[in-house]
Amino acid sequence: MLFEKIRATVAEHLDCDVEEVKMESTFESLGIDSLDAVELVMELEEALELQMDLDRDLDTIADLVKFVEEKMGDNE
């Protein structure tokens, strides 16, 4: 599942327990700033073998999941 992959990547990036990363978690509550968000997208690009241009602001993990799903759909 895409959420699980993103969740694991975020947890690894933040060096936190994967259980702390929930769909409703905001980047702010996780301590993720704009630079971290860009780095996360780069890590996800590599993990998912997908090219994504971060073309909008994302506030939550759910926003990130939706963004990645849209980008995956664009590449089909």
N, CA, C and O atoms as CSV, one atom per row, in Angstrom:
chain,resi,resn,atom,element,x,y,z
A,1,MET,N,N,0.839,-1.188,0.000
A,1,MET,CA,C,0.000,0.000,0.000
A,1,MET,C,C,0.887,1.255,0.000
A,1,MET,O,O,1.913,1.312,0.677
A,2,LEU,N,N,0.471,2.227,-0.756
A,2,LEU,CA,C,1.265,3.442,-0.919
A,2,LEU,C,C,1.477,4.163,0.411
A,2,LEU,O,O,2.583,4.619,0.703
A,3,PHE,N,N,0.428,4.263,1.208
A,3,PHE,CA,C,0.558,4.942,2.507
A,3,PHE,C,C,1.652,4.299,3.345
A,3,PHE,O,O,2.444,5.005,3.970
A,4,GLU,N,N,1.709,2.973,3.370
A,4,GLU,CA,C,2.714,2.278,4.179
A,4,GLU,C,C,4.130,2.609,3.703
A,4,GLU,O,O,5.037,2.792,4.515
A,5,LYS,N,N,4.310,2.685,2.392
A,5,LYS,CA,C,5.628,3.025,1.837
A,5,LYS,C,C,6.013,4.455,2.220
A,5,LYS,O,O,7.141,4.717,2.638
A,6,ILE,N,N,5.052,5.378,2.071
A,6,ILE,CA,C,5.309,6.777,2.422
A,6,ILE,C,C,5.546,6.897,3.918
A,6,ILE,O,O,6.460,7.596,4.355
A,7,ARG,N,N,4.734,6.223,4.689
A,7,ARG,CA,C,4.864,6.246,6.157
A,7,ARG,C,C,6.258,5.784,6.582
A,7,ARG,O,O,6.899,6.423,7.417
A,8,ALA,N,N,6.719,4.680,6.011
A,8,ALA,CA,C,8.038,4.152,6.345
A,8,ALA,C,C,9.142,5.120,5.940
A,8,ALA,O,O,10.113,5.299,6.675
A,9,THR,N,N,8.996,5.744,4.775
A,9,THR,CA,C,9.996,6.706,4.305
A,9,THR,C,C,10.040,7.926,5.206
A,9,THR,O,O,11.120,8.407,5.549
A,10,VAL,N,N,8.877,8.428,5.593
A,10,VAL,CA,C,8.813,9.591,6.495
A,10,VAL,C,C,9.423,9.239,7.845
A,10,VAL,O,O,10.220,10.008,8.382
A,11,ALA,N,N,9.061,8.099,8.393
A,11,ALA,CA,C,9.584,7.688,9.700
A,11,ALA,C,C,11.103,7.539,9.653
A,11,ALA,O,O,11.801,7.951,10.579
A,12,GLU,N,N,11.609,6.953,8.575
A,12,GLU,CA,C,13.060,6.806,8.437
A,12,GLU,C,C,13.730,8.171,8.320
A,12,GLU,O,O,14.766,8.413,8.938
A,13,HIS,N,N,13.140,9.055,7.532
A,13,HIS,CA,C,13.698,10.390,7.345
A,13,HIS,C,C,13.755,11.152,8.671
A,13,HIS,O,O,14.716,11.870,8.951
A,14,LEU,N,N,12.709,10.983,9.479
A,14,LEU,CA,C,12.632,11.703,10.759
A,14,LEU,C,C,13.282,10.939,11.905
A,14,LEU,O,O,13.416,11.464,13.011
A,15,ASP,N,N,13.684,9.700,11.640
A,15,ASP,CA,C,14.235,8.835,12.674
A,15,ASP,C,C,13.255,8.721,13.842
A,15,ASP,O,O,13.610,8.937,15.000
A,16,CYS,N,N,12.003,8.374,13.500
A,16,CYS,CA,C,10.972,8.207,14.521
A,16,CYS,C,C,10.265,6.879,14.292
A,16,CYS,O,O,10.489,6.210,13.283
A,17,ASP,N,N,9.415,6.506,15.231
A,17,ASP,CA,C,8.642,5.276,15.131
A,17,ASP,C,C,7.595,5.429,14.033
A,17,ASP,O,O,6.938,6.465,13.934
A,18,VAL,N,N,7.444,4.407,13.220
A,18,VAL,CA,C,6.499,4.456,12.105
A,18,VAL,C,C,5.069,4.700,12.600
A,18,VAL,O,O,4.256,5.277,11.878
A,19,GLU,N,N,4.763,4.267,13.812
A,19,GLU,CA,C,3.419,4.457,14.374
A,19,GLU,C,C,3.092,5.926,14.621
A,19,GLU,O,O,1.921,6.285,14.740
A,20,GLU,N,N,4.102,6.771,14.699
A,20,GLU,CA,C,3.884,8.205,14.903
A,20,GLU,C,C,3.373,8.891,13.635
A,20,GLU,O,O,2.824,9.990,13.708
A,21,VAL,N,N,3.545,8.261,12.489
A,21,VAL,CA,C,3.171,8.847,11.208
A,21,VAL,C,C,1.794,8.313,10.814
A,21,VAL,O,O,1.640,7.136,10.490
A,22,LYS,N,N,0.806,9.190,10.847
A,22,LYS,CA,C,-0.572,8.832,10.531
A,22,LYS,C,C,-1.045,9.646,9.333
A,22,LYS,O,O,-0.440,10.662,8.990
A,23,MET,N,N,-2.120,9.203,8.702
A,23,MET,CA,C,-2.655,9.935,7.547
A,23,MET,C,C,-2.956,11.386,7.912
A,23,MET,O,O,-2.700,12.295,7.123
A,24,GLU,N,N,-3.498,11.599,9.103
A,24,GLU,CA,C,-3.901,12.952,9.501
A,24,GLU,C,C,-2.753,13.775,10.083
A,24,GLU,O,O,-2.943,14.947,10.409
A,25,SER,N,N,-1.573,13.187,10.217
A,25,SER,CA,C,-0.424,13.926,10.753
A,25,SER,C,C,-0.088,15.092,9.837
A,25,SER,O,O,0.001,14.942,8.618
A,26,THR,N,N,0.095,16.251,10.444
A,26,THR,CA,C,0.546,17.394,9.650
A,26,THR,C,C,2.068,17.374,9.618
A,26,THR,O,O,2.722,16.838,10.512
A,27,PHE,N,N,2.608,17.965,8.576
A,27,PHE,CA,C,4.064,18.060,8.503
A,27,PHE,C,C,4.588,18.892,9.674
A,27,PHE,O,O,5.646,18.601,10.233
A,28,GLU,N,N,3.840,19.919,10.030
A,28,GLU,CA,C,4.239,20.765,11.153
A,28,GLU,C,C,4.304,19.957,12.447
A,28,GLU,O,O,5.262,20.091,13.208
A,29,SER,N,N,3.298,19.121,12.705
A,29,SER,CA,C,3.289,18.330,13.939
A,29,SER,C,C,4.425,17.312,13.972
A,29,SER,O,O,4.881,16.913,15.044
A,30,LEU,N,N,4.876,16.897,12.792
A,30,LEU,CA,C,5.992,15.949,12.706
A,30,LEU,C,C,7.344,16.658,12.688
A,30,LEU,O,O,8.391,16.013,12.730
A,31,GLY,N,N,7.312,17.991,12.626
A,31,GLY,CA,C,8.554,18.751,12.607
A,31,GLY,C,C,9.191,18.822,11.233
A,31,GLY,O,O,10.401,19.013,11.115
A,32,ILE,N,N,8.371,18.669,10.179
A,32,ILE,CA,C,8.873,18.700,8.809
A,32,ILE,C,C,8.710,20.106,8.250
A,32,ILE,O,O,7.602,20.640,8.194
A,33,ASP,N,N,9.833,20.702,7.837
A,33,ASP,CA,C,9.773,22.028,7.219
A,33,ASP,C,C,9.797,21.868,5.700
A,33,ASP,O,O,9.812,20.747,5.192
A,34,SER,N,N,9.801,22.971,4.989
A,34,SER,CA,C,9.729,22.907,3.527
A,34,SER,C,C,10.931,22.184,2.921
A,34,SER,O,O,10.782,21.474,1.927
A,35,LEU,N,N,12.102,22.351,3.496
A,35,LEU,CA,C,13.286,21.652,2.992
A,35,LEU,C,C,13.142,20.149,3.202
A,35,LEU,O,O,13.466,19.359,2.315
A,36,ASP,N,N,12.652,19.755,4.381
A,36,ASP,CA,C,12.415,18.336,4.639
A,36,ASP,C,C,11.417,17.765,3.639
A,36,ASP,O,O,11.591,16.645,3.158
A,37,ALA,N,N,10.372,18.529,3.324
A,37,ALA,CA,C,9.349,18.065,2.382
A,37,ALA,C,C,9.960,17.803,1.016
A,37,ALA,O,O,9.649,16.797,0.379
A,38,VAL,N,N,10.820,18.694,0.564
A,38,VAL,CA,C,11.489,18.511,-0.724
A,38,VAL,C,C,12.380,17.265,-0.677
A,38,VAL,O,O,12.397,16.473,-1.619
A,39,GLU,N,N,13.110,17.099,0.413
A,39,GLU,CA,C,13.970,15.921,0.557
A,39,GLU,C,C,13.145,14.640,0.575
A,39,GLU,O,O,13.547,13.632,-0.007
A,40,LEU,N,N,11.990,14.676,1.241
A,40,LEU,CA,C,11.114,13.512,1.283
A,40,LEU,C,C,10.616,13.141,-0.113
A,40,LEU,O,O,10.597,11.967,-0.482
A,41,VAL,N,N,10.216,14.145,-0.877
A,41,VAL,CA,C,9.758,13.885,-2.239
A,41,VAL,C,C,10.882,13.253,-3.046
A,41,VAL,O,O,10.638,12.330,-3.822
A,42,MET,N,N,12.102,13.733,-2.876
A,42,MET,CA,C,13.243,13.155,-3.592
A,42,MET,C,C,13.460,11.693,-3.176
A,42,MET,O,O,13.734,10.840,-4.020
A,43,GLU,N,N,13.337,11.412,-1.890
A,43,GLU,CA,C,13.490,10.036,-1.412
A,43,GLU,C,C,12.377,9.148,-1.966
A,43,GLU,O,O,12.619,8.002,-2.344
A,44,LEU,N,N,11.160,9.684,-2.012
A,44,LEU,CA,C,10.039,8.916,-2.555
A,44,LEU,C,C,10.202,8.684,-4.056
A,44,LEU,O,O,9.856,7.617,-4.562
A,45,GLU,N,N,10.722,9.674,-4.760
A,45,GLU,CA,C,10.984,9.497,-6.193
A,45,GLU,C,C,11.900,8.295,-6.412
A,45,GLU,O,O,11.667,7.468,-7.294
A,46,GLU,N,N,12.931,8.220,-5.601
A,46,GLU,CA,C,13.884,7.120,-5.730
A,46,GLU,C,C,13.236,5.798,-5.331
A,46,GLU,O,O,13.381,4.800,-6.037
A,47,ALA,N,N,12.528,5.784,-4.213
A,47,ALA,CA,C,11.915,4.553,-3.715
A,47,ALA,C,C,10.832,4.030,-4.654
A,47,ALA,O,O,10.680,2.819,-4.817
A,48,LEU,N,N,10.087,4.934,-5.266
A,48,LEU,CA,C,8.968,4.544,-6.119
A,48,LEU,C,C,9.322,4.557,-7.604
A,48,LEU,O,O,8.488,4.241,-8.452
A,49,GLU,N,N,10.575,4.927,-7.912
A,49,GLU,CA,C,11.032,5.044,-9.299
A,49,GLU,C,C,10.053,5.889,-10.108
A,49,GLU,O,O,9.517,5.457,-11.128
A,50,LEU,N,N,9.841,7.099,-9.620
A,50,LEU,CA,C,8.841,7.994,-10.170
A,50,LEU,C,C,9.374,9.415,-10.126
A,50,LEU,O,O,9.965,9.828,-9.128
A,51,GLN,N,N,9.171,10.161,-11.193
A,51,GLN,CA,C,9.572,11.567,-11.228
A,51,GLN,C,C,8.394,12.430,-10.791
A,51,GLN,O,O,7.322,12.381,-11.394
A,52,MET,N,N,8.600,13.221,-9.738
A,52,MET,CA,C,7.530,14.079,-9.230
A,52,MET,C,C,8.073,15.491,-9.054
A,52,MET,O,O,9.131,15.688,-8.456
A,53,ASP,N,N,7.353,16.458,-9.571
A,53,ASP,CA,C,7.684,17.851,-9.318
A,53,ASP,C,C,6.717,18.348,-8.251
A,53,ASP,O,O,5.502,18.321,-8.444
A,54,LEU,N,N,7.254,18.798,-7.138
A,54,LEU,CA,C,6.409,19.296,-6.046
A,54,LEU,C,C,5.843,20.637,-6.474
A,54,LEU,O,O,6.505,21.669,-6.368
A,55,ASP,N,N,4.604,20.609,-6.959
A,55,ASP,CA,C,4.006,21.796,-7.559
A,55,ASP,C,C,2.905,22.422,-6.706
A,55,ASP,O,O,2.109,23.226,-7.191
A,56,ARG,N,N,2.873,22.040,-5.425
A,56,ARG,CA,C,1.872,22.620,-4.517
A,56,ARG,C,C,2.319,22.434,-3.083
A,56,ARG,O,O,3.222,21.652,-2.789
A,57,ASP,N,N,1.669,23.170,-2.195
A,57,ASP,CA,C,1.947,23.014,-0.766
A,57,ASP,C,C,1.172,21.816,-0.240
A,57,ASP,O,O,0.003,21.620,-0.573
A,58,LEU,N,N,1.830,21.032,0.571
A,58,LEU,CA,C,1.203,19.876,1.199
A,58,LEU,C,C,1.224,20.098,2.706
A,58,LEU,O,O,2.238,20.515,3.266
A,59,ASP,N,N,0.095,19.816,3.359
A,59,ASP,CA,C,0.007,20.051,4.801
A,59,ASP,C,C,0.035,18.776,5.632
A,59,ASP,O,O,0.531,18.779,6.758
A,60,THR,N,N,-0.491,17.693,5.085
A,60,THR,CA,C,-0.609,16.454,5.849
A,60,THR,C,C,-0.030,15.275,5.078
A,60,THR,O,O,0.261,15.367,3.885
A,61,ILE,N,N,0.128,14.173,5.788
A,61,ILE,CA,C,0.571,12.940,5.135
A,61,ILE,C,C,-0.470,12.514,4.099
A,61,ILE,O,O,-0.114,12.019,3.030
A,62,ALA,N,N,-1.750,12.703,4.409
A,62,ALA,CA,C,-2.803,12.373,3.441
A,62,ALA,C,C,-2.635,13.189,2.163
A,62,ALA,O,O,-2.827,12.663,1.066
A,63,ASP,N,N,-2.278,14.467,2.290
A,63,ASP,CA,C,-2.018,15.304,1.112
A,63,ASP,C,C,-0.872,14.726,0.290
A,63,ASP,O,O,-0.928,14.704,-0.940
A,64,LEU,N,N,0.164,14.259,0.978
A,64,LEU,CA,C,1.325,13.684,0.287
A,64,LEU,C,C,0.934,12.394,-0.435
A,64,LEU,O,O,1.344,12.170,-1.574
A,65,VAL,N,N,0.144,11.547,0.225
A,65,VAL,CA,C,-0.309,10.305,-0.405
A,65,VAL,C,C,-1.116,10.625,-1.661
A,65,VAL,O,O,-0.900,10.014,-2.708
A,66,LYS,N,N,-2.043,11.578,-1.564
A,66,LYS,CA,C,-2.867,11.958,-2.712
A,66,LYS,C,C,-1.997,12.510,-3.844
A,66,LYS,O,O,-2.202,12.178,-5.012
A,67,PHE,N,N,-1.023,13.357,-3.488
A,67,PHE,CA,C,-0.109,13.932,-4.467
A,67,PHE,C,C,0.639,12.828,-5.220
A,67,PHE,O,O,0.726,12.856,-6.447
A,68,VAL,N,N,1.178,11.859,-4.477
A,68,VAL,CA,C,1.936,10.768,-5.104
A,68,VAL,C,C,1.014,9.921,-5.978
A,68,VAL,O,O,1.400,9.525,-7.078
A,69,GLU,N,N,-0.202,9.640,-5.501
A,69,GLU,CA,C,-1.154,8.874,-6.310
A,69,GLU,C,C,-1.439,9.578,-7.629
A,69,GLU,O,O,-1.488,8.940,-8.681
A,70,GLU,N,N,-1.625,10.893,-7.572
A,70,GLU,CA,C,-1.865,11.662,-8.796
A,70,GLU,C,C,-0.671,11.580,-9.746
A,70,GLU,O,O,-0.839,11.407,-10.954
A,71,LYS,N,N,0.525,11.705,-9.194
A,71,LYS,CA,C,1.730,11.643,-10.029
A,71,LYS,C,C,1.909,10.248,-10.623
A,71,LYS,O,O,2.366,10.113,-11.758
A,72,MET,N,N,1.555,9.220,-9.872
A,72,MET,CA,C,1.651,7.855,-10.397
A,72,MET,C,C,0.637,7.685,-11.536
A,72,MET,O,O,0.934,7.028,-12.533
A,73,GLY,N,N,-0.537,8.264,-11.394
A,73,GLY,CA,C,-1.557,8.196,-12.442
A,73,GLY,C,C,-1.125,8.926,-13.700
A,73,GLY,O,O,-1.448,8.508,-14.812
A,74,ASP,N,N,-0.387,10.028,-13.520
A,74,ASP,CA,C,0.109,10.795,-14.664
A,74,ASP,C,C,1.110,10.003,-15.481
A,74,ASP,O,O,1.257,10.241,-16.680
A,75,ASN,N,N,1.796,9.070,-14.853
A,75,ASN,CA,C,2.858,8.315,-15.531
A,75,ASN,C,C,2.351,7.010,-16.157
A,75,ASN,O,O,3.134,6.271,-16.754
A,76,GLU,N,N,1.075,6.726,-16.029
A,76,GLU,CA,C,0.541,5.487,-16.591
A,76,GLU,C,C,0.230,5.650,-18.052
A,76,GLU,O,O,-0.230,4.706,-18.694
